Amino acid sequence: MQFLAPLLLTGTVLATAPIIIHLLNRRRFIRVDWAPMEYLKLTLKTNRRRLRLEQWLLLAIRTLAVLALFLAVARPISSGTNLAGFLAVEGRASRVIVLDDSLSMSYQTGEQSAFSRAQKAVRQVLNQLGPQDSVSVVLASQPEQPLVRMAHLTEKERDQLIARINEIKSSQMASHWISTLEEVDRQLKEATFPIKEVIIVTDLWSAGWTSEVRDLCDRWSGEQVTLRFIDIGNEPTGNRVLRSLEQDSRIALVDQEVKLTAVIENSSTEPLKSGQALLDVDGNVTPVTLPEIPAEKTVNVPVSVRFDKPGQHVVTLSITADPLMEDNVRSKLINVRQMVDVVLVDGEPGLNPFESETDFLALALSAGNSNWQVTQTESSTWKSQLLTAPDLIVLANVDQLSKERVAELEELVSLGTGLMIFAGDQYDLQLYNERLFKGGNGLLPAKINQIRDLQAQGLVVEPIADSPIELLKNLTPELLSRVRPHRFTDVVLEQGEGQRQVNVLARWNDPQQSPAVLEKRFGEGRVLFWTISADKSWSDWPAEASFVLAMRVAAQEIAAEIQRGENLIAGELIHLELETITAPQAGELVWLDRDLKPQEVRFGTEGESKTILSSDPIRYSGVVEATWQGTQSGGQTQKFAINANVEDSLQERLNEQELQQYLGRMPLKLIRYQGKEMDLSTAGTELWRYLAVVLLGCLISESMLAAWIGRRR
């Protein structure tokens, strides 16, 4: 038996008080010889045995009441069995030991992590199992790859397994117990012996436990499967989490500022005072000042970086260390490009400067901007050319588009290419509705109704989240009021499945609040439809400074960003499309910032012309580099940034009642690990409630017995 408050047991010495009082009361009587006493002696002699029994019974009840009181407040716990007794079963058994290796298991108490304690506990369990039992040992993060599967371990094999367990490091993946236990269930179906048992060694953090576990445990209960828990966790004392590091600038260009936002959460009960984080850009470390973060609050911290050359660059932010250090670091792989490739398709070319439909656009995008490569092409020529894949395509007053060219545009935009469409006198409204709008399923954000005259006194920018023209809201109202169109395209905003990704980003300041700029998300790309022309035929806006800003920010926000799946979360697998038809023979993943063994990568084909590089789920956070030999291009490399899954950072531990809710009809069998060799004891049941009942019974019995003894006779 154990006690949660053993110091209170010192109060049990007070149980001697009734005995001492009883003895002292006996000494208070004085012997006096009196004649009538002879008759009283005869009466007492007759009832002495009964009276003595009553007195001793009353003394015992009073002593027991004092003992019950102090034992109850000391909170005893039953079932003080050792590990061997906890694991004992009658007959041979098939056992599956599940070692929790999720992110929370990296939580350190003192100099030891929860995962280190779990490894010790698993070693002790294996040492208690006999060779007659079959055993499987699985990691919670990859139960489909057991360390050993339903094996009868000899002493040598057990030592080899323990050595292998000692080498394992906890992952940075999140818990997902239903997936883990479903795989364990599949292994139990292959078990040889009818007695089946699952032993889970975990810290009992609440992340990953879902209601689906209850259904599985209910079935196990009916199938006589035993489920045992070894709790190696300690109560958490607060945590700081770097939840994300996201790139705000859609495109990263050489020698231009790239903005990022770090989201930091302080889940402890104490405020996080302002301090410094460390920003690592390709190995160059600089300090970043952090604001004070109140207790249980989250703040966004802006970060800016610059790059002097194109290619892949790794940005890593680290905040102050705490007991769970793995969620204090976040890495971001940024693809920096030399320039943005823009194609302006001119539907109405002119002979003189600024007479063509796209002249003002070309000036706005390229003037003083060496990072933008702007190509102007006439629509008649572009329609017959092989369509390339620029970062942004602008259709300005283009009259007609073939079905084939529309299909090519849809594929490009769905893969991430940006598209801007400007109205004009030449474009065919019916054809645009038929081939580009497609009842809401095409590229065009809205159905075109008609071209009509307009009297508007400026432009009103809508407060839309993640709007490509959000920066226009920073302009003074006077500047925006100078945008006065006299002709525009009237559109109809229809409701439907395809219209959920449509936003009106700006409206004309007329009585009808007519749409001026519309946006549609199409696959990975974005489409902007301007209801005026790109030249001065429908408005004087192209000659205004605000036009330059509007075109630049809109183009930069919707131009294609390079996304090849280089930023992953621990637990995800790599899936990279290679620019080759013939698959390489072999390759591997090499860790650049961790001392881990290389991981194998695979190559396969997808469709007729796609070669895919893939891997198993990545268990650890950090930066890895895939290397392989191309059949024609020689040695190739690709970096990936893997971040910890912070879903497992939630510091809430399950108590016995909460855990039992997930187990359903399965009885809870729990043992708590204290850290010393073989120092394991079952959690058992607290007995203070039963002692309280005993105390109450003693008090009632004492009152009744005292009244009985003190009655007149």
Steps between C-alpha positions, in 0.01 A plus 500: 500500500618850418400839645470827309551697826717273716599780744144505632546144625679650801157592628420131554691519830192678630322167477663422835308785663186294582719228652694749711180670616354161585804407708511837676131478587564164663762657730260775611281258702568490881425184694260572793364224723127549554261239627240516221786448252498134584163467331621711205807277463278201462311679220818616324652158527203363316518763218878558497570294191226677302606847617865436417404384152291814448783727615760333279264515201441873554876556531564311176237701310647830619853393410387381156322833439821694561699263278241522219506881516875535450526214251230668288674838489828321410320374181609134477508325161429130461666236279866542573599215274830494312553482123509122492164483673361768269594300190413156636252295296401137516629320194690612196421844362548702181613847598541822303710770669432850363774756565370857468761700305295812420618860540379532860734217604791744453379693806783511750479485877842579638754343269279211386234501231173313520617281212810394695277388788279316251802313362592389853144387565492295178829336595354395834185365336706291256709365787183384677357312202577135462625330182171310476313824415492653152571872493486787255660840564374794294555874497183708517619710204548201267313196636499339156877449534541311832845462650410135554179322402339219703834344587606263779812676620804315622725679746735603219217626280355694792836668566526591131148646506576703812817635337295603199241673721777692676613647166156633403433873525155645559340644189348845445174355372162546667312221674210335321399213721215360295735441204759342728252271676331396175837376374556324833158338456609361163805348664291347779293317240818315403573407864559134581376485859141570608615729783569839341641804669598853396741701715524874424794692642407869476499837677117517480490844337152558362605575140409225258225335706166503318158345545575236234729328752196415713339288229818298453545449875138388534564232238823398669313468829258255337793307351672472842796714395680653799618861472760629746660844535839587642494872578848653480386864480536785745275799545605768243602840633426722198620518144588750229424398143622647172188396312590614150738700285317602183613698198280808450661607172361268235816538290855520630733692270872566515595820688141566604355484850314176574252522786413213731279467807583287804209390723613444860273361772564525873286227657655535847342688789790746512559780245794460264710813542637671195822344382685389195450222250765379258444531124720272290511578126719249315725468805522872581349557844355835612294588810131594472329695777179340628219690675368399840246220463230487773412169661284274284516741204625483140680779313613552141859614454603648161836395356676637188787343306691569176683267264785587268467207261224279358435142602387315811562676831425376853373740767486367858359683803571379855339636817610458862539137607259336745434138614351414158768638270393332176208742447717809552657483153342559160663482157378634167646413162462797263546483124662826396482586132696743288194646328128464434400407146193695380330466160270785391263392222397815311160484333528844339861588404583854391769666292599781736609492867216440745253424224519125553271334751788381723744796486394647832512153660851438370617832640336443837656155543847557361595863576780491756428135570783284369352186657205495260544371146206636304427371150237666280345293225212557261197281555494386136854362537452362854193297404704287260817471710589211725383608844785531747468509878580855617430617854224737387287532186302820426221496240424859403200547270562165330212440261468120475652189654480149357380211713848348484667819621244535782572143610874575504438813707288304748776244548766768551291698748401188692872429545567849637546744211334836561251642248371858457219583259423857388185602319485689171290581198625201299439202725205277422265501800307190398817305426655599835188386684491173309869404519644692793205527740342158432209552738737576787742211438746683276775755549283813483378605849160630384262489207535802269169681452581797279738788436348831607585855591581588859527814712704407810685723747787268593587150609397333829726214616314227689642363830559147367750277681805413288392742228759548221430875501484544877782759490273741311313555826807687625458766231326823588134531398598791278722280283235231462232761425694602190426161342197592288398250232247595234447151363512156662382140476185427697508150653251268669608326819327163494471258789626148454761240584765663281443847651620419852854607410391837353555834677425858399825674595397855405190689383437818308367786707169522314145458636496131405843431651592319179788245520835637382735207578401139552714207609456127459707216644550236236698200621835631622469821294312827525310695234434876511236655276514879458172641368678784316758498223876509557544809282345848520204425273265431793661713775792728579619270780804357309654850511468517881770394747251278683468288183871410520465394864181305432649305210824424683348374823228303317749339264739407780223349710353275231817409306596135528693408810736206493336226703655159475406366840831591665342607831357205690372405843650201683292198407447606139675332209693660217326510162704691243443511124830486312572665168592177331315217334745221584502417870840498676620174650572599862522790742499587869406768750791647694443700820681832497443599864452169684721200564265247343547222250409579137151395394422327173289670235306333221435592139189415304285618215165675508306512177699477181750782545543566874782366713436520874752499785339372820592384847358343812353745755774720644508449878737777602515877457795672334640564154565210264645481154395244242784392273475283190664435166297607199519286188601798289554796733742329742496573873185678627408639842187641661463635854198457726410669829324272748329659802372344821128429519399739778155343536671283762619804697170540686598454866200317642534164669219249525392398848355156566140609451576672167701202375220262598260696278713413198517135605123446517425158653869409518608503868788736572824328601760765576847488649708808575870501432711680759835489320704253704586150394199278567341782699162457344175484690141474389293810530222318678203674663505772765350362823414820687133473408480155657685622809257792524213249509683303772552821701134592471400150609736521797355831613144373479589175674694683773205729573253213520730276706590783740131569554437128556779463752402817688134404539342454846497140610 
